[in-house]
Amino acid sequence: MPIYPNYAVLGIFFRLRNPILYPHQYVAMMEKRENLSWVSVRLKPDVFARLKEESRSLGVSLSHLIRMKLSADTIKIIDTKGILNAIDKVVAEQARVNNNINQLAKHANTYRDKISPEIFLNHTIQMAKHLEHRDFMNKFLKQIYQAIK
């Protein structure tokens, strides 16, 4: 008998250490095995590919993903990496917008004497609204980011 016999479970090969040389590992594995029930399913290739891709993107095994999907009726699986990437894109876009607004504000302040008072007042009101919305969005994004991390 070879020291490391190969076993295949769901198409994944793993090595079981020799129970004579490593009895504690063998006992632990047998205890875990007693608590499990084996399920075999047939899936169309596209469904299997979707499940495999979802498990890869979430960073969990295919078995774990299936157990998560079957464990509760109301479970929600959230791709936190995707959310964090989207937040990063929003923050980068917001930085570009803020840069443009700073250029507009500098231009308005530089040519204040040449701009009519109504336009300058309207510009000031719009800037105040923008700052209020920006601060709200920053606070909201920070709450989302902290909840995920």
N, CA, C and O atoms as a GROMACS GRO file, in nm:
protein
  596
    1MET      N    1   0.085  -0.119   0.000
    1MET     CA    2   0.000   0.000   0.000
    1MET      C    3   0.089   0.124   0.000
    1MET      O    4   0.177   0.137   0.085
    2PRO      N    5   0.067   0.217  -0.096
    2PRO     CA    6   0.148   0.339  -0.095
    2PRO      C    7   0.116   0.425   0.027
    2PRO      O    8   0.007   0.416   0.085
    3ILE      N    9   0.211   0.508   0.065
    3ILE     CA   10   0.192   0.592   0.184
    3ILE      C   11   0.081   0.694   0.162
    3ILE      O   12   0.005   0.722   0.254
    4TYR      N   13   0.070   0.749   0.042
    4TYR     CA   14  -0.030   0.852   0.013
    4TYR      C   15  -0.124   0.804  -0.097
    4TYR      O   16  -0.103   0.838  -0.213
    5PRO      N   17  -0.228   0.727  -0.064
    5PRO     CA   18  -0.323   0.687  -0.168
    5PRO      C   19  -0.406   0.807  -0.212
    5PRO      O   20  -0.436   0.895  -0.131
    6ASN      N   21  -0.444   0.809  -0.339
    6ASN     CA   22  -0.526   0.918  -0.392
    6ASN      C   23  -0.674   0.883  -0.379
    6ASN      O   24  -0.713   0.768  -0.399
    7TYR      N   25  -0.754   0.981  -0.345
    7TYR     CA   26  -0.899   0.965  -0.340
    7TYR      C   27  -0.961   1.076  -0.423
    7TYR      O   28  -0.912   1.189  -0.422
    8ALA      N   29  -1.067   1.044  -0.493
    8ALA     CA   30  -1.135   1.145  -0.575
    8ALA      C   31  -1.274   1.168  -0.518
    8ALA      O   32  -1.353   1.075  -0.502
    9VAL      N   33  -1.303   1.294  -0.488
    9VAL     CA   34  -1.435   1.333  -0.439
    9VAL      C   35  -1.481   1.450  -0.524
    9VAL      O   36  -1.413   1.552  -0.529
   10LEU      N   37  -1.594   1.436  -0.592
   10LEU     CA   38  -1.649   1.539  -0.680
   10LEU      C   39  -1.547   1.586  -0.782
   10LEU      O   40  -1.542   1.704  -0.817
   11GLY      N   41  -1.465   1.493  -0.831
   11GLY     CA   42  -1.370   1.528  -0.935
   11GLY      C   43  -1.246   1.598  -0.882
   11GLY      O   44  -1.162   1.641  -0.962
   12ILE      N   45  -1.230   1.611  -0.750
   12ILE     CA   46  -1.115   1.677  -0.691
   12ILE      C   47  -1.032   1.570  -0.621
   12ILE      O   48  -1.084   1.495  -0.538
   13PHE      N   49  -0.906   1.562  -0.654
   13PHE     CA   50  -0.819   1.462  -0.594
   13PHE      C   51  -0.753   1.518  -0.469
   13PHE      O   52  -0.708   1.632  -0.467
   14PHE      N   53  -0.746   1.436  -0.367
   14PHE     CA   54  -0.671   1.473  -0.248
   14PHE      C   55  -0.598   1.350  -0.197
   14PHE      O   56  -0.632   1.237  -0.235
   15ARG      N   57  -0.501   1.371  -0.113
   15ARG     CA   58  -0.423   1.260  -0.061
   15ARG      C   59  -0.460   1.238   0.085
   15ARG      O   60  -0.467   1.333   0.163
   16LEU      N   61  -0.482   1.114   0.120
   16LEU     CA   62  -0.509   1.077   0.258
   16LEU      C   63  -0.381   1.021   0.316
   16LEU      O   64  -0.321   0.929   0.261
   17ARG      N   65  -0.339   1.076   0.426
   17ARG     CA   66  -0.218   1.026   0.489
   17ARG      C   67  -0.244   0.885   0.541
   17ARG      O   68  -0.357   0.848   0.572
   18ASN      N   69  -0.140   0.810   0.550
   18ASN     CA   70  -0.149   0.672   0.596
   18ASN      C   71  -0.204   0.668   0.738
   18ASN      O   72  -0.146   0.730   0.827
   19PRO      N   73  -0.317   0.597   0.762
   19PRO     CA   74  -0.376   0.595   0.896
   19PRO      C   75  -0.286   0.533   1.001
   19PRO      O   76  -0.300   0.560   1.120
   20ILE      N   77  -0.194   0.450   0.957
   20ILE     CA   78  -0.102   0.389   1.054
   20ILE      C   79   0.002   0.491   1.099
   20ILE      O   80   0.036   0.497   1.217
   21LEU      N   81   0.052   0.572   1.004
   21LEU     CA   82   0.154   0.672   1.039
   21LEU      C   83   0.094   0.796   1.104
   21LEU      O   84   0.159   0.858   1.188
   22TYR      N   85  -0.028   0.833   1.068
   22TYR     CA   86  -0.091   0.954   1.119
   22TYR      C   87  -0.230   0.922   1.171
   22TYR      O   88  -0.328   0.962   1.108
   23PRO      N   89  -0.244   0.852   1.284
   23PRO     CA   90  -0.376   0.808   1.330
   23PRO      C   91  -0.468   0.923   1.370
   23PRO      O   92  -0.589   0.912   1.352
   24HIS      N   93  -0.414   1.034   1.423
   24HIS     CA   94  -0.500   1.146   1.465
   24HIS      C   95  -0.570   1.210   1.345
   24HIS      O   96  -0.685   1.251   1.356
   25GLN      N   97  -0.501   1.218   1.232
   25GLN     CA   98  -0.564   1.275   1.113
   25GLN      C   99  -0.672   1.181   1.059
   25GLN      O  100  -0.777   1.226   1.014
   26TYR      N  101  -0.644   1.052   1.063
   26TYR     CA  102  -0.739   0.954   1.013
   26TYR      C  103  -0.866   0.955   1.098
   26TYR      O  104  -0.977   0.950   1.044
   27VAL      N  105  -0.851   0.961   1.231
   27VAL     CA  106  -0.967   0.963   1.321
   27VAL      C  107  -1.048   1.090   1.300
   27VAL      O  108  -1.171   1.084   1.294
   28ALA      N  109  -0.980   1.204   1.288
   28ALA     CA  110  -1.051   1.331   1.268
   28ALA      C  111  -1.128   1.328   1.137
   28ALA      O  112  -1.242   1.375   1.130
   29MET      N  113  -1.067   1.272   1.032
   29MET     CA  114  -1.135   1.266   0.903
   29MET      C  115  -1.256   1.173   0.910
   29MET      O  116  -1.361   1.203   0.853
   30MET      N  117  -1.241   1.061   0.979
   30MET     CA  118  -1.353   0.968   0.989
   30MET      C  119  -1.468   1.028   1.070
   30MET      O  120  -1.585   1.004   1.039
   31GLU      N  121  -1.435   1.108   1.174
   31GLU     CA  122  -1.541   1.174   1.252
   31GLU      C  123  -1.615   1.274   1.164
   31GLU      O  124  -1.738   1.282   1.169
   32LYS      N  125  -1.542   1.351   1.084
   32LYS     CA  126  -1.606   1.448   0.995
   32LYS      C  127  -1.692   1.375   0.892
   32LYS      O  128  -1.801   1.421   0.857
   33ARG      N  129  -1.643   1.263   0.843
   33ARG     CA  130  -1.713   1.189   0.740
   33ARG      C  131  -1.846   1.135   0.792
   33ARG      O  132  -1.943   1.124   0.716
   34GLU      N  133  -1.853   1.101   0.921
   34GLU     CA  134  -1.976   1.048   0.978
   34GLU      C  135  -2.088   1.152   0.981
   34GLU      O  136  -2.206   1.117   0.977
   35ASN      N  137  -2.050   1.280   0.987
   35ASN     CA  138  -2.150   1.388   0.995
   35ASN      C  139  -2.199   1.432   0.857
   35ASN      O  140  -2.287   1.518   0.848
   36LEU      N  141  -2.144   1.377   0.752
   36LEU     CA  142  -2.177   1.422   0.617
   36LEU      C  143  -2.265   1.322   0.545
   36LEU      O  144  -2.258   1.202   0.569
   37SER      N  145  -2.346   1.374   0.457
   37SER     CA  146  -2.422   1.290   0.363
   37SER      C  147  -2.378   1.330   0.224
   37SER      O  148  -2.362   1.448   0.193
   38TRP      N  149  -2.357   1.233   0.140
   38TRP     CA  150  -2.311   1.260   0.005
   38TRP      C  151  -2.430   1.283  -0.086
   38TRP      O  152  -2.530   1.212  -0.079
   39VAL      N  153  -2.417   1.382  -0.173
   39VAL     CA  154  -2.520   1.413  -0.271
   39VAL      C  155  -2.452   1.421  -0.406
   39VAL      O  156  -2.346   1.482  -0.421
   40SER      N  157  -2.513   1.359  -0.504
   40SER     CA  158  -2.460   1.363  -0.639
   40SER      C  159  -2.567   1.423  -0.729
   40SER      O  160  -2.683   1.382  -0.725
   41VAL      N  161  -2.529   1.520  -0.809
   41VAL     CA  162  -2.624   1.584  -0.900
   41VAL      C  163  -2.563   1.590  -1.040
   41VAL      O  164  -2.442   1.585  -1.057
   42ARG      N  165  -2.650   1.602  -1.136
   42ARG     CA  166  -2.607   1.621  -1.274
   42ARG      C  167  -2.649   1.761  -1.316
   42ARG      O  168  -2.764   1.801  -1.299
   43LEU      N  169  -2.554   1.833  -1.370
   43LEU     CA  170  -2.580   1.970  -1.413
   43LEU      C  171  -2.542   1.986  -1.559
   43LEU      O  172  -2.451   1.919  -1.609
   44LYS      N  173  -2.612   2.075  -1.625
   44LYS     CA  174  -2.573   2.109  -1.761
   44LYS      C  175  -2.441   2.186  -1.753
   44LYS      O  176  -2.414   2.252  -1.652
   45PRO      N  177  -2.360   2.178  -1.857
   45PRO     CA  178  -2.228   2.243  -1.852
   45PRO      C  179  -2.234   2.393  -1.823
   45PRO      O  180  -2.148   2.445  -1.752
   46ASP      N  181  -2.335   2.463  -1.876
   46ASP     CA  182  -2.343   2.607  -1.851
   46ASP      C  183  -2.376   2.637  -1.705
   46ASP      O  184  -2.325   2.734  -1.649
   47VAL      N  185  -2.462   2.556  -1.644
   47VAL     CA  186  -2.496   2.576  -1.502
   47VAL      C  187  -2.375   2.546  -1.416
   47VAL      O  188  -2.345   2.620  -1.322
   48PHE      N  189  -2.305   2.437  -1.448
   48PHE     CA  190  -2.185   2.402  -1.372
   48PHE      C  191  -2.079   2.512  -1.385
   48PHE      O  192  -2.014   2.547  -1.287
   49ALA      N  193  -2.063   2.566  -1.506
   49ALA     CA  194  -1.965   2.672  -1.527
   49ALA      C  195  -2.002   2.797  -1.447
   49ALA      O  196  -1.914   2.862  -1.390
   50ARG      N  197  -2.132   2.830  -1.443
   50ARG     CA  198  -2.175   2.947  -1.364
   50ARG      C  199  -2.146   2.927  -1.216
   50ARG      O  200  -2.095   3.018  -1.150
   51LEU      N  201  -2.178   2.807  -1.164
   51LEU     CA  202  -2.150   2.779  -1.022
   51LEU      C  203  -2.001   2.785  -0.993
   51LEU      O  204  -1.959   2.842  -0.893
   52LYS      N  205  -1.923   2.727  -1.081
   52LYS     CA  206  -1.778   2.726  -1.062
   52LYS      C  207  -1.722   2.868  -1.065
   52LYS      O  208  -1.637   2.903  -0.983
   53GLU      N  209  -1.770   2.950  -1.157
   53GLU     CA  210  -1.725   3.090  -1.167
   53GLU      C  211  -1.766   3.169  -1.043
   53GLU      O  212  -1.688   3.248  -0.991
   54GLU      N  213  -1.889   3.147  -0.996
   54GLU     CA  214  -1.936   3.217  -0.876
   54GLU      C  215  -1.853   3.177  -0.754
   54GLU      O  216  -1.818   3.262  -0.673
   55SER      N  217  -1.823   3.049  -0.742
   55SER     CA  218  -1.742   3.004  -0.627
   55SER      C  219  -1.602   3.062  -0.636
   55SER      O  220  -1.543   3.098  -0.534
   56ARG      N  221  -1.546   3.070  -0.758
   56ARG     CA  222  -1.413   3.127  -0.775
   56ARG      C  223  -1.412   3.276  -0.740
   56ARG      O  224  -1.321   3.324  -0.673
   57SER      N  225  -1.513   3.348  -0.787
   57SER     CA  226  -1.516   3.492  -0.762
   57SER      C  227  -1.539   3.525  -0.614
   57SER      O  228  -1.490   3.626  -0.565
   58LEU      N  229  -1.612   3.438  -0.543
   58LEU     CA  230  -1.635   3.459  -0.400
   58LEU      C  231  -1.521   3.405  -0.315
   58LEU      O  232  -1.512   3.436  -0.196
   59GLY      N  233  -1.435   3.324  -0.375
   59GLY     CA  234  -1.322   3.268  -0.301
   59GLY      C  235  -1.360   3.154  -0.207
   59GLY      O  236  -1.296   3.135  -0.104
   60VAL      N  237  -1.464   3.080  -0.243
   60VAL     CA  238  -1.506   2.965  -0.162
   60VAL      C  239  -1.509   2.842  -0.252
   60VAL      O  240  -1.511   2.852  -0.374
   61SER      N  241  -1.509   2.725  -0.189
   61SER     CA  242  -1.514   2.602  -0.267
   61SER      C  243  -1.654   2.585  -0.327
   61SER      O  244  -1.752   2.644  -0.280
   62LEU      N  245  -1.661   2.502  -0.429
   62LEU     CA  246  -1.789   2.475  -0.493
   62LEU      C  247  -1.884   2.409  -0.394
   62LEU      O  248  -2.003   2.442  -0.391
   63SER      N  249  -1.834   2.317  -0.314
   63SER     CA  250  -1.918   2.251  -0.213
   63SER      C  251  -1.972   2.352  -0.112
   63SER      O  252  -2.089   2.348  -0.075
   64HIS      N  253  -1.884   2.443  -0.068
   64HIS     CA  254  -1.927   2.543   0.030
   64HIS      C  255  -2.034   2.635  -0.030
   64HIS      O  256  -2.131   2.668   0.038
   65LEU      N  257  -2.016   2.675  -0.155
   65LEU     CA  258  -2.115   2.761  -0.221
   65LEU      C  259  -2.250   2.691  -0.229
   65LEU      O  260  -2.353   2.752  -0.200
   66ILE      N  261  -2.251   2.564  -0.266
   66ILE     CA  262  -2.377   2.490  -0.276
   66ILE      C  263  -2.441   2.475  -0.139
   66ILE      O  264  -2.563   2.489  -0.126
   67ARG      N  265  -2.359   2.448  -0.035
   67ARG     CA  266  -2.414   2.439   0.100
   67ARG      C  267  -2.474   2.573   0.143
   67ARG      O  268  -2.579   2.577   0.207
   68MET      N  269  -2.407   2.685   0.109
   68MET     CA  270  -2.460   2.817   0.143
   68MET      C  271  -2.594   2.840   0.074
   68MET      O  272  -2.688   2.892   0.134
   69LYS      N  273  -2.603   2.802  -0.053
   69LYS     CA  274  -2.727   2.824  -0.127
   69LYS      C  275  -2.842   2.738  -0.074
   69LYS      O  276  -2.958   2.779  -0.081
   70LEU      N  277  -2.810   2.620  -0.022
   70LEU     CA  278  -2.914   2.530   0.027
   70LEU      C  279  -2.946   2.548   0.174
   70LEU      O  280  -3.048   2.497   0.221
   71SER      N  281  -2.862   2.619   0.249
   71SER     CA  282  -2.877   2.624   0.394
   71SER      C  283  -2.998   2.705   0.441
   71SER      O  284  -3.054   2.672   0.546
   72ALA      N  285  -3.040   2.806   0.369
   72ALA     CA  286  -3.152   2.889   0.414
   72ALA      C  287  -3.227   2.944   0.293
   72ALA      O  288  -3.171   2.958   0.184
   73ASP      N  289  -3.355   2.975   0.316
   73ASP     CA  290  -3.436   3.029   0.207
   73ASP      C  291  -3.402   3.175   0.178
   73ASP      O  292  -3.415   3.220   0.064
   74THR      N  293  -3.359   3.248   0.279
   74THR     CA  294  -3.341   3.392   0.264
   74THR      C  295  -3.195   3.433   0.257
   74THR      O  296  -3.163   3.551   0.274
   75ILE      N  297  -3.105   3.339   0.233
   75ILE     CA  298  -2.963   3.373   0.233
   75ILE      C  299  -2.930   3.462   0.113
   75ILE      O  300  -2.981   3.442   0.003
   76LYS      N  301  -2.846   3.559   0.136
   76LYS     CA  302  -2.799   3.648   0.032
   76LYS      C  303  -2.648   3.634   0.024
   76LYS      O  304  -2.578   3.653   0.123
   77ILE      N  305  -2.598   3.602  -0.093
   77ILE     CA  306  -2.455   3.591  -0.114
   77ILE      C  307  -2.411   3.719  -0.182
   77ILE      O  308  -2.458   3.751  -0.292
   78ILE      N  309  -2.321   3.792  -0.118
   78ILE     CA  310  -2.280   3.923  -0.167
   78ILE      C  311  -2.134   3.916  -0.210
   78ILE      O  312  -2.048   3.867  -0.136
   79ASP      N  313  -2.107   3.966  -0.329
   79ASP     CA  314  -1.971   3.973  -0.380
   79ASP      C  315  -1.909   4.103  -0.330
   79ASP      O  316  -1.924   4.208  -0.393
   80THR      N  317  -1.840   4.096  -0.216
   80THR     CA  318  -1.785   4.219  -0.156
   80THR      C  319  -1.675   4.279  -0.241
   80THR      O  320  -1.658   4.401  -0.243
   81LYS      N  321  -1.599   4.195  -0.313
   81LYS     CA  322  -1.494   4.250  -0.399
   81LYS      C  323  -1.555   4.340  -0.506
   81LYS      O  324  -1.504   4.448  -0.534
   82GLY      N  325  -1.666   4.294  -0.565
   82GLY     CA  326  -1.732   4.374  -0.668
   82GLY      C  327  -1.785   4.505  -0.614
   82GLY      O  328  -1.776   4.608  -0.680
   83ILE      N  329  -1.841   4.500  -0.493
   83ILE     CA  330  -1.892   4.623  -0.432
   83ILE      C  331  -1.779   4.719  -0.403
   83ILE      O  332  -1.790   4.838  -0.430
   84LEU      N  333  -1.668   4.668  -0.347
   84LEU     CA  334  -1.554   4.755  -0.316
   84LEU      C  335  -1.494   4.814  -0.443
   84LEU      O  336  -1.453   4.930  -0.443
   85ASN      N  337  -1.488   4.736  -0.550
   85ASN     CA  338  -1.439   4.790  -0.677
   85ASN      C  339  -1.530   4.900  -0.730
   85ASN      O  340  -1.482   5.001  -0.780
   86ALA      N  341  -1.661   4.880  -0.717
   86ALA     CA  342  -1.757   4.983  -0.761
   86ALA      C  343  -1.742   5.109  -0.678
   86ALA      O  344  -1.747   5.220  -0.732
   87ILE      N  345  -1.723   5.094  -0.546
   87ILE     CA  346  -1.704   5.211  -0.459
   87ILE      C  347  -1.576   5.284  -0.499
   87ILE      O  348  -1.574   5.407  -0.503
   88ASP      N  349  -1.470   5.210  -0.529
   88ASP     CA  350  -1.345   5.273  -0.572
   88ASP      C  351  -1.364   5.354  -0.699
   88ASP      O  352  -1.310   5.463  -0.712
   89LYS      N  353  -1.443   5.300  -0.793
   89LYS     CA  354  -1.469   5.373  -0.918
   89LYS      C  355  -1.549   5.500  -0.891
   89LYS      O  356  -1.522   5.604  -0.951
   90VAL      N  357  -1.648   5.492  -0.802
   90VAL     CA  358  -1.729   5.610  -0.768
   90VAL      C  359  -1.641   5.716  -0.703
   90VAL      O  360  -1.653   5.835  -0.734
   91VAL      N  361  -1.554   5.674  -0.612
   91VAL     CA  362  -1.466   5.770  -0.543
   91VAL      C  363  -1.370   5.835  -0.642
   91VAL      O  364  -1.345   5.955  -0.634
   92ALA      N  365  -1.317   5.757  -0.737
   92ALA     CA  366  -1.228   5.814  -0.838
   92ALA      C  367  -1.301   5.914  -0.926
   92ALA      O  368  -1.248   6.021  -0.958
   93GLU      N  369  -1.423   5.881  -0.965
   93GLU     CA  370  -1.503   5.974  -1.046
   93GLU      C  371  -1.535   6.101  -0.967
   93GLU      O  372  -1.532   6.211  -1.022
   94GLN      N  373  -1.565   6.083  -0.840
   94GLN     CA  374  -1.594   6.199  -0.755
   94GLN      C  375  -1.471   6.290  -0.743
   94GLN      O  376  -1.485   6.412  -0.741
   95ALA      N  377  -1.353   6.232  -0.737
   95ALA     CA  378  -1.231   6.312  -0.730
   95ALA      C  379  -1.214   6.395  -0.857
   95ALA      O  380  -1.173   6.511  -0.851
   96ARG      N  381  -1.246   6.334  -0.973
   96ARG     CA  382  -1.237   6.410  -1.099
   96ARG      C  383  -1.338   6.524  -1.102
   96ARG      O  384  -1.307   6.635  -1.146
   97VAL      N  385  -1.460   6.497  -1.056
   97VAL     CA  386  -1.564   6.602  -1.052
   97VAL      C  387  -1.520   6.715  -0.959
   97VAL      O  388  -1.534   6.832  -0.993
   98ASN      N  389  -1.468   6.679  -0.842
   98ASN     CA  390  -1.422   6.782  -0.748
   98ASN      C  391  -1.311   6.867  -0.807
   98ASN      O  392  -1.306   6.987  -0.783
   99ASN      N  393  -1.222   6.805  -0.883
   99ASN     CA  394  -1.115   6.880  -0.948
   99ASN      C  395  -1.173   6.981  -1.047
   99ASN      O  396  -1.131   7.096  -1.051
  100ASN      N  397  -1.270   6.937  -1.128
  100ASN     CA  398  -1.334   7.028  -1.223
  100ASN      C  399  -1.406   7.142  -1.152
  100ASN      O  400  -1.400   7.257  -1.196
  101ILE      N  401  -1.473   7.111  -1.043
  101ILE     CA  402  -1.546   7.215  -0.969
  101ILE      C  403  -1.448   7.315  -0.908
  101ILE      O  404  -1.475   7.435  -0.904
  102ASN      N  405  -1.336   7.266  -0.859
  102ASN     CA  406  -1.235   7.358  -0.804
  102ASN      C  407  -1.183   7.452  -0.913
  102ASN      O  408  -1.160   7.570  -0.886
  103GLN      N  409  -1.166   7.401  -1.034
  103GLN     CA  410  -1.123   7.488  -1.144
  103GLN      C  411  -1.229   7.592  -1.177
  103GLN      O  412  -1.197   7.708  -1.203
  104LEU      N  413  -1.357   7.551  -1.175
  104LEU     CA  414  -1.466   7.647  -1.199
  104LEU      C  415  -1.471   7.753  -1.089
  104LEU      O  416  -1.490   7.872  -1.117
  105ALA      N  417  -1.454   7.711  -0.964
  105ALA     CA  418  -1.457   7.806  -0.853
  105ALA      C  419  -1.342   7.905  -0.863
  105ALA      O  420  -1.359   8.025  -0.838
  106LYS      N  421  -1.224   7.856  -0.899
  106LYS     CA  422  -1.108   7.945  -0.914
  106LYS      C  423  -1.134   8.046  -1.026
  106LYS      O  424  -1.104   8.165  -1.012
  107HIS      N  425  -1.190   7.998  -1.136
  107HIS     CA  426  -1.221   8.086  -1.249
  107HIS      C  427  -1.325   8.191  -1.208
  107HIS      O  428  -1.312   8.309  -1.242
  108ALA      N  429  -1.428   8.147  -1.135
  108ALA     CA  430  -1.533   8.241  -1.092
  108ALA      C  431  -1.477   8.345  -0.996
  108ALA      O  432  -1.512   8.463  -1.005
  109ASN      N  433  -1.390   8.304  -0.906
  109ASN     CA  434  -1.332   8.400  -0.811
  109ASN      C  435  -1.235   8.495  -0.880
  109ASN      O  436  -1.224   8.611  -0.843
  110THR      N  437  -1.163   8.445  -0.981
  110THR     CA  438  -1.068   8.529  -1.053
  110THR      C  439  -1.140   8.638  -1.132
  110THR      O  440  -1.096   8.752  -1.135
  111TYR      N  441  -1.251   8.601  -1.196
  111TYR     CA  442  -1.324   8.696  -1.281
  111TYR      C  443  -1.453   8.743  -1.214
  111TYR      O  444  -1.552   8.770  -1.282
  112ARG      N  445  -1.452   8.753  -1.084
  112ARG     CA  446  -1.570   8.794  -1.008
  112ARG      C  447  -1.623   8.930  -1.054
  112ARG      O  448  -1.744   8.951  -1.063
  113ASP      N  449  -1.533   9.022  -1.081
  113ASP     CA  450  -1.574   9.158  -1.119
  113ASP      C  451  -1.640   9.161  -1.257
  113ASP      O  452  -1.720   9.250  -1.285
  114LYS      N  453  -1.605   9.066  -1.343
  114LYS     CA  454  -1.658   9.067  -1.480
  114LYS      C  455  -1.786   8.984  -1.495
  114LYS      O  456  -1.850   8.988  -1.600
  115ILE      N  457  -1.823   8.910  -1.390
  115ILE     CA  458  -1.943   8.826  -1.394
  115ILE      C  459  -2.056   8.902  -1.327
  115ILE      O  460  -2.036   8.970  -1.226
  116SER      N  461  -2.177   8.889  -1.383
  116SER     CA  462  -2.291   8.958  -1.323
  116SER      C  463  -2.319   8.900  -1.184
  116SER      O  464  -2.295   8.782  -1.162
  117PRO      N  465  -2.368   8.982  -1.092
  117PRO     CA  466  -2.394   8.935  -0.955
  117PRO      C  467  -2.494   8.819  -0.949
  117PRO      O  468  -2.482   8.733  -0.862
  118GLU      N  469  -2.593   8.816  -1.040
  118GLU     CA  470  -2.691   8.707  -1.040
  118GLU      C  471  -2.625   8.573  -1.073
  118GLU      O  472  -2.652   8.471  -1.009
  119ILE      N  473  -2.538   8.574  -1.173
  119ILE     CA  474  -2.468   8.451  -1.211
  119ILE      C  475  -2.376   8.406  -1.098
  119ILE      O  476  -2.369   8.287  -1.066
  120PHE      N  477  -2.304   8.500  -1.037
  120PHE     CA  478  -2.214   8.466  -0.927
  120PHE      C  479  -2.292   8.408  -0.809
  120PHE      O  480  -2.249   8.311  -0.747
  121LEU      N  481  -2.408   8.468  -0.777
  121LEU     CA  482  -2.492   8.419  -0.668
  121LEU      C  483  -2.545   8.278  -0.700
  121LEU      O  484  -2.544   8.190  -0.614
  122ASN      N  485  -2.590   8.258  -0.823
  122ASN     CA  486  -2.638   8.126  -0.865
  122ASN      C  487  -2.525   8.022  -0.855
  122ASN      O  488  -2.547   7.910  -0.809
  123HIS      N  489  -2.405   8.061  -0.897
  123HIS     CA  490  -2.289   7.972  -0.888
  123HIS      C  491  -2.261   7.936  -0.743
  123HIS      O  492  -2.234   7.819  -0.713
  124THR      N  493  -2.267   8.030  -0.654
  124THR     CA  494  -2.241   8.006  -0.512
  124THR      C  495  -2.346   7.911  -0.452
  124THR      O  496  -2.312   7.823  -0.374
  125ILE      N  497  -2.472   7.930  -0.490
  125ILE     CA  498  -2.579   7.842  -0.440
  125ILE      C  499  -2.558   7.699  -0.492
  125ILE      O  500  -2.571   7.603  -0.416
  126GLN      N  501  -2.526   7.687  -0.620
  126GLN     CA  502  -2.502   7.554  -0.678
  126GLN      C  503  -2.381   7.485  -0.613
  126GLN      O  504  -2.383   7.364  -0.592
  127MET      N  505  -2.278   7.562  -0.582
  127MET     CA  506  -2.160   7.505  -0.514
  127MET      C  507  -2.197   7.455  -0.375
  127MET      O  508  -2.151   7.348  -0.333
  128ALA      N  509  -2.279   7.530  -0.304
  128ALA     CA  510  -2.320   7.488  -0.170
  128ALA      C  511  -2.401   7.358  -0.177
  128ALA      O  512  -2.383   7.269  -0.094
  129LYS      N  513  -2.490   7.348  -0.276
  129LYS     CA  514  -2.567   7.225  -0.294
  129LYS      C  515  -2.475   7.107  -0.326
  129LYS      O  516  -2.491   6.998  -0.272
  130HIS      N  517  -2.379   7.132  -0.415
  130HIS     CA  518  -2.285   7.025  -0.450
  130HIS      C  519  -2.208   6.977  -0.327
  130HIS      O  520  -2.193   6.857  -0.306
  131LEU      N  521  -2.160   7.070  -0.247
  131LEU     CA  522  -2.084   7.031  -0.128
  131LEU      C  523  -2.170   6.951  -0.031
  131LEU      O  524  -2.122   6.856   0.032
  132GLU      N  525  -2.295   6.989  -0.019
  132GLU     CA  526  -2.387   6.915   0.069
  132GLU      C  527  -2.407   6.772   0.018
  132GLU      O  528  -2.401   6.677   0.096
  133HIS      N  529  -2.431   6.758  -0.112
  133HIS     CA  530  -2.450   6.625  -0.171
  133HIS      C  531  -2.321   6.542  -0.163
  133HIS      O  532  -2.325   6.422  -0.135
  134ARG      N  533  -2.207   6.606  -0.187
  134ARG     CA  534  -2.079   6.536  -0.180
  134ARG      C  535  -2.053   6.483  -0.040
  134ARG      O  536  -2.011   6.368  -0.023
  135ASP      N  537  -2.079   6.565   0.061
  135ASP     CA  538  -2.057   6.522   0.199
  135ASP      C  539  -2.150   6.406   0.236
  135ASP      O  540  -2.109   6.313   0.305
  136PHE      N  541  -2.276   6.413   0.191
  136PHE     CA  542  -2.369   6.304   0.217
  136PHE      C  543  -2.321   6.175   0.151
  136PHE      O  544  -2.322   6.068   0.213
  137MET      N  545  -2.278   6.185   0.026
  137MET     CA  546  -2.231   6.067  -0.046
  137MET      C  547  -2.106   6.010   0.020
  137MET      O  548  -2.093   5.888   0.032
  138ASN      N  549  -2.013   6.095   0.061
  138ASN     CA  550  -1.892   6.047   0.129
  138ASN      C  551  -1.927   5.972   0.257
  138ASN      O  552  -1.871   5.867   0.285
  139LYS      N  553  -2.020   6.027   0.334
  139LYS     CA  554  -2.061   5.964   0.458
  139LYS      C  555  -2.125   5.827   0.430
  139LYS      O  556  -2.096   5.729   0.499
  140PHE      N  557  -2.211   5.822   0.330
  140PHE     CA  558  -2.281   5.698   0.294
  140PHE      C  559  -2.183   5.592   0.243
  140PHE      O  560  -2.192   5.476   0.284
  141LEU      N  561  -2.090   5.631   0.156
  141LEU     CA  562  -1.991   5.536   0.104
  141LEU      C  563  -1.901   5.484   0.216
  141LEU      O  564  -1.863   5.367   0.217
  142LYS      N  565  -1.867   5.571   0.309
  142LYS     CA  566  -1.784   5.530   0.422
  142LYS      C  567  -1.857   5.427   0.508
  142LYS      O  568  -1.795   5.332   0.555
  143GLN      N  569  -1.987   5.446   0.529
  143GLN     CA  570  -2.066   5.349   0.606
  143GLN      C  571  -2.071   5.214   0.535
  143GLN      O  572  -2.058   5.109   0.599
  144ILE      N  573  -2.089   5.216   0.404
  144ILE     CA  574  -2.091   5.091   0.328
  144ILE      C  575  -1.956   5.021   0.338
  144ILE      O  576  -1.948   4.901   0.364
  145TYR      N  577  -1.850   5.098   0.319
  145TYR     CA  578  -1.715   5.042   0.323
  145TYR      C  579  -1.685   4.980   0.460
  145TYR      O  580  -1.629   4.871   0.467
  146GLN      N  581  -1.723   5.049   0.567
  146GLN     CA  582  -1.698   4.996   0.702
  146GLN      C  583  -1.783   4.873   0.730
  146GLN      O  584  -1.738   4.783   0.801
  147ALA      N  585  -1.904   4.868   0.677
  147ALA     CA  586  -1.989   4.751   0.699
  147ALA      C  587  -1.933   4.628   0.628
  147ALA      O  588  -1.947   4.516   0.678
  148ILE      N  589  -1.869   4.648   0.514
  148ILE     CA  590  -1.813   4.536   0.439
  148ILE      C  591  -1.682   4.489   0.501
  148ILE      O  592  -1.659   4.368   0.512
  149LYS      N  593  -1.598   4.580   0.539
  149LYS     CA  594  -1.466   4.544   0.594
  149LYS      C  595  -1.476   4.485   0.728
  149LYS      O  596  -1.374   4.449   0.787
   0.00000   0.00000   0.00000
